[in-house]
Amino acid sequence: MKHSRLLGWSFGAVLCSYASLGAAQPGEVSFTPTGLKLSVMRIVLSQTDEHGNPTAQAVLYTCPHATEEECLVDVTSQSELDALGAAVGTGGETEVNVGSYDTVSLEMCAAGKPGGTAAPGYVRGTFTVDSESVSTTYATTADESYPLGLMEVPHDDASGGEFTAIGNWGCSIKTVRLPEPVEITEESPTDLTVVMDASLIAFSTPNVSGGMGGCRGLENGSARGICVSYPSVAPLVGESEPSLDRFIVAHHHTDAAEIDDSKANAYVVVLSDTHGTPLTAFVRPYYSETSAQTSSGMSYDMTYGGPAYYGETLVESIAVTSDNGISFTTGGSLDDNSAIFENFTLDDHVGEVTTRDGDSWHYHAFPVLP
């Protein structure tokens, strides 16, 4: 079997999807973790058939340890991601069978463990809730005397919190299709970069149930807790310096002039190549104390709610528009309320977003800092 080197394996900043709540509520906030440790057992490059089943695979990375706890990686730490990239093959280089590959998978548990098996995960971060009787800042803590992993801290706390265990976290294999298949030839080495983004991937609410996936809270949901999501991966071929443009999105059903940015409830991030040309986009809900209510199935707020932002982006739907924006569809065929953008541009803009069931909403997308 002929082989070719797969060179330049590296990590950038996993774009994540949220555990889903039905609606925003007072005391609910999204926040960006200062740390997120996930187990990475294997990273696999695959060739798949028309049904998505692998027909050929190349293992790019295998954790040298036996247990998930020993294979934790802080996906917010560039140095840890760099170390993971360097561990692929020899010095970040590995040999792969000649052929065409279209997916990359991140395996978070040892082979043979079913999806319901508990897996380790740890998050750290701080956030402030202004609506409480006194504006309160919380930080994650490893102190076991705080059973939900949160403690109140001064507003000017700069510790970034301590790593605390994520509740109800299970085994997962995250498989993402490449924007374009990577062609491995005998002569030509190929660069593969995996981009990760931890912005706004966690949220807290005063009524978190411990039964929610990726959430740590009381079983009856009567206390403040935290939720974190599994990462999605954005693999790119031949792009050593991709960029991310991040946006918060607010909506109005009938009148663009009546959009209220304080009711924003969606996050859109666009991944572009070195030349600024969009390659793909990802969406997820955004939670604030004033966000309009929506869910994966419907808009509770028929004035400001907008579409659903829970689904994956369909790779085959992605296209670059004439003004260097991006067109893309989210969700599956049964996700009637999922967002569809015909021309999402990489600037502060107002536009129209539709859904799979033919509804349409005016929206305002405004940039947010990394």
C-alpha positions in Angstrom: 0.0 0.0 0.0 1.4 3.4 -0.9 1.7 6.0 1.7 2.2 9.8 1.9 3.1 12.0 4.8 0.4 14.1 6.3 2.3 17.1 7.4 1.7 20.2 9.5 -0.9 18.6 11.8 -1.8 21.3 14.2 -4.6 22.9 16.2 -5.9 26.4 16.1 -8.3 27.7 18.6 -13.6 23.2 18.6 -16.6 25.0 17.8 -19.2 23.9 20.2 -22.9 23.3 20.3 -24.9 24.0 23.5 -26.8 21.8 25.8 -30.3 23.0 25.0 -32.6 24.9 27.3 -36.1 25.7 26.2 -35.8 29.5 26.8 -33.8 32.3 28.3 -34.7 33.5 31.7 -33.6 36.0 34.4 -30.3 35.0 35.9 -29.1 33.1 32.8 -25.9 34.0 31.1 -23.5 32.6 28.5 -19.8 32.8 29.3 -16.5 31.8 27.8 -14.6 29.3 29.9 -11.0 30.1 30.9 -10.4 26.3 30.7 -12.1 23.2 29.4 -10.5 19.7 29.8 -11.8 16.9 27.6 -10.4 13.4 27.1 -8.9 12.8 23.7 -8.3 9.1 23.1 -7.9 9.0 19.3 -8.1 11.3 16.3 -9.0 9.5 13.1 -9.0 10.5 9.4 -11.6 8.6 7.4 -12.9 7.9 3.9 -16.7 7.3 3.9 -19.3 6.0 1.5 -22.5 7.6 0.5 -24.1 6.5 3.8 -21.4 8.0 5.9 -19.8 4.6 6.8 -16.0 4.5 6.9 -14.4 2.6 4.1 -10.8 3.5 5.0 -9.2 5.0 8.1 -5.9 6.4 9.3 -5.3 6.9 13.0 -3.5 10.2 13.4 -3.2 10.2 17.2 -3.6 7.7 20.0 -3.3 8.8 23.6 -0.4 6.9 25.2 -2.4 6.2 28.4 -5.1 3.7 29.1 -7.8 5.8 30.8 -9.7 8.9 29.9 -8.7 10.7 33.0 -5.0 10.4 31.9 -5.8 11.7 28.5 -7.4 15.1 29.4 -6.5 18.0 27.2 -7.4 21.7 27.9 -8.9 22.7 24.6 -8.6 26.4 25.5 -4.8 26.1 26.0 -2.8 26.7 22.8 0.2 25.1 24.3 -1.7 21.9 25.2 -3.2 21.8 21.7 0.3 22.3 20.2 1.6 19.4 22.3 -1.2 17.2 21.0 -0.5 18.2 17.4 3.2 17.4 17.9 2.3 14.0 19.3 0.8 12.9 16.0 3.1 10.4 14.4 6.7 11.8 14.7 7.0 15.5 15.4 3.6 16.2 14.1 4.1 14.1 10.9 2.5 10.8 10.1 2.1 8.5 7.1 -1.4 7.9 5.6 -2.5 5.6 2.9 -2.8 7.2 -0.5 -6.5 8.1 -1.2 -9.3 10.6 -0.6 -10.4 11.3 2.9 -13.5 13.4 3.9 -14.0 13.3 7.7 -12.0 13.7 10.9 -13.2 12.1 14.2 -12.3 13.0 17.7 -12.8 10.0 20.0 -13.3 11.0 23.7 -13.4 7.5 25.2 -11.5 4.2 24.8 -12.6 1.9 22.1 -15.7 -0.2 22.8 -17.3 2.2 25.4 -21.0 3.0 24.6 -22.2 6.6 24.4 -23.9 6.5 27.8 -20.7 5.7 29.6 -19.6 8.5 32.0 -16.5 10.4 30.8 -14.4 13.0 32.7 -14.7 16.6 31.8 -13.6 19.8 33.7 -14.4 23.5 33.2 -13.2 26.7 34.8 -14.4 30.2 34.4 -16.2 33.2 35.9 -19.4 35.1 35.1 -21.5 37.9 36.5 -25.3 37.8 37.0 -26.6 41.4 37.3 -30.3 40.6 38.0 -29.8 39.0 41.4 -30.7 41.1 44.4 -27.1 42.2 44.5 -25.1 41.8 41.2 -23.1 38.7 41.8 -19.9 37.2 40.3 -19.4 33.5 40.4 -16.3 31.4 39.8 -15.9 27.7 39.3 -14.2 25.9 42.2 -12.6 22.6 43.0 -13.6 22.9 46.7 -15.8 19.9 47.4 -17.7 22.0 50.1 -19.5 23.6 47.1 -21.4 20.7 45.7 -22.3 22.5 42.4 -18.8 23.7 41.7 -19.6 27.4 42.0 -18.8 30.0 44.6 -19.4 33.8 44.9 -16.2 35.9 44.4 -15.5 39.7 44.3 -16.4 41.5 41.0 -12.7 42.1 40.4 -11.7 38.5 40.8 -9.0 37.8 38.2 -8.4 34.1 39.1 -10.3 32.7 36.1 -11.8 30.1 38.5 -10.6 26.6 39.3 -11.3 23.4 37.3 -14.5 21.7 38.5 -16.0 18.5 37.2 -18.8 18.8 34.6 -21.9 16.8 35.5 -23.6 14.2 33.3 -20.8 14.1 30.8 -20.7 11.0 28.6 -18.6 9.3 25.9 -18.8 10.8 22.5 -17.2 10.6 19.1 -17.3 13.9 17.2 -17.1 13.4 13.5 -16.9 16.4 11.2 -16.8 16.4 7.4 -14.0 18.3 5.7 -15.2 21.3 3.6 -13.3 19.6 0.7 -11.9 16.0 0.8 -8.1 15.8 1.3 -6.4 14.0 -1.5 -3.3 12.1 -0.2 -0.8 11.4 -3.0 2.4 9.5 -3.0 4.5 12.5 -3.8 2.8 15.5 -2.1 2.8 16.1 1.6 -0.4 17.7 2.9 -1.1 20.1 5.8 -4.1 19.5 8.1 -5.1 22.0 10.7 -8.0 21.5 13.2 -9.5 24.8 14.4 -11.0 25.1 17.9 -13.0 28.0 19.4 -14.1 28.1 23.1 -16.0 31.4 22.9 -19.4 31.4 24.8 -19.6 27.6 25.0 -20.9 27.5 28.6 -23.9 29.0 30.4 -25.3 29.2 33.8 -28.9 29.5 35.0 -30.5 29.5 38.5 -32.5 26.4 37.6 -30.1 23.8 36.2 -31.1 20.2 36.4 -28.4 17.6 36.9 -30.2 15.4 34.4 -29.4 17.7 31.5 -26.5 16.5 29.3 -23.3 18.3 30.1 -24.8 20.1 33.1 -24.1 20.2 36.8 -27.0 21.0 39.0 -29.4 19.6 41.5 -31.7 16.9 40.3 -34.8 19.0 41.0 -33.3 22.0 39.2 -33.8 24.3 42.1 -30.3 25.9 42.2 -27.8 27.7 40.1 -25.6 25.3 38.0 -23.4 25.3 34.9 -23.7 23.6 31.5 -21.0 22.9 28.9 -21.2 21.3 25.5 -19.3 18.8 23.5 -16.9 20.2 21.0 -17.3 20.1 17.3 -14.1 20.1 15.2 -13.4 22.3 12.1 -10.6 20.5 10.1 -9.0 22.3 7.2 -6.5 21.2 4.6 -3.7 23.5 3.4 -4.7 26.4 5.7 -2.1 27.2 8.2 -3.6 30.6 9.3 -7.4 30.5 9.2 -9.4 33.2 10.9 -12.7 33.4 12.9 -15.4 36.1 12.7 -17.8 35.9 15.6 -21.3 37.5 15.8 -24.2 37.8 18.2 -27.6 37.9 16.4 -30.9 39.6 17.3 -34.2 39.2 15.4 -37.6 40.7 14.6 -40.3 38.9 12.8 -41.7 41.7 10.6 -39.7 44.9 10.9 -35.9 45.3 10.7 -36.2 48.7 12.3 -37.7 47.2 15.4 -34.9 44.7 16.1 -33.8 45.0 19.8 -30.1 43.9 20.2 -30.7 43.3 23.9 -32.9 40.4 22.9 -30.1 38.7 20.9 -30.2 34.9 21.3 -27.9 33.4 18.7 -24.2 33.1 18.1 -22.7 32.7 14.6 -19.0 32.1 13.9 -17.6 32.0 10.4 -14.3 30.3 9.6 -12.3 31.8 6.7 -9.1 30.9 4.9 -5.9 32.9 4.9 -7.3 35.3 2.2 -10.5 36.0 4.1 -12.8 33.7 2.0 -15.4 32.0 4.1 -15.1 28.2 4.4 -17.8 27.2 6.8 -20.0 28.5 9.6 -21.3 27.3 12.9 -24.3 28.3 15.0 -25.4 27.9 18.6 -27.8 29.6 21.1 -26.6 32.6 23.0 -28.1 33.2 26.5 -28.5 36.4 28.4 -31.0 37.6 30.9 -32.8 39.6 28.2 -32.6 37.1 25.3 -35.8 36.3 23.4 -37.1 32.8 24.0 -36.6 30.1 21.4 -35.9 26.4 21.3 -34.8 23.7 18.9 -38.4 23.1 17.9 -40.1 26.5 17.9 -40.0 30.2 18.7 -41.8 31.0 21.9 -41.4 34.7 21.3 -43.0 35.3 17.9 -41.8 38.9 17.8 -38.1 38.6 18.7 -37.5 34.8 19.0 -36.0 34.0 15.6 -35.1 30.6 14.2 -33.4 27.7 16.1 -29.6 27.7 16.3 -29.0 24.2 17.6 -28.3 22.2 14.5 -25.0 21.4 12.7 -24.2 23.2 9.4 -24.7 21.0 6.3 -21.4 21.0 4.5 -23.1 20.5 1.1 -25.1 23.7 1.6 -22.1 26.0 2.0 -21.4 28.6 -0.7 -19.5 31.8 -0.9 -21.7 34.7 -2.1 -20.8 37.5 -4.5 -19.9 40.0 -1.7 -17.7 37.4 0.1 -20.4 36.4 2.5 -21.5 32.8 3.1 -24.7 30.9 2.4 -25.5 27.9 4.6 -28.2 25.7 6.0 -28.4 24.3 9.6 -30.2 21.4 11.2 -31.6 18.2 9.8 -34.6 17.5 7.6 -36.9 17.3 10.6 -35.7 20.5 12.2 -38.4 22.8 10.8 -37.2 25.8 12.8 -33.5 25.6 11.9 -31.8 28.7 10.5 -31.0 29.1 6.8 -28.8 32.1 5.7 -28.6 33.1 2.0 -25.9 35.8 2.5 -24.3 36.2 5.9 -21.6 38.8 5.5 -18.5 39.2 7.7 -19.5 42.7 9.1 -22.1 44.4 11.2 -25.2 43.9 9.0 -28.9 43.5 8.9 -30.4 40.8 6.7 -33.1 38.1 6.5 -32.8 34.5 7.8 -35.4 31.8 6.9 -36.2 28.4 8.3 -36.9 25.0 6.8 -40.6 25.4 7.2 -40.6 28.6 5.2 -40.7 31.2 8.0 -38.6 34.3 7.7 -37.0 36.8 10.2 -35.2 40.0 10.0 -31.9 39.9 11.9 -29.0 42.1 13.0 -25.6 40.5 13.3 -23.0 42.4 15.3 -19.4 41.4 15.9 -18.2 40.3 19.3 -14.5 40.2 20.4 -12.7 36.9 20.7 
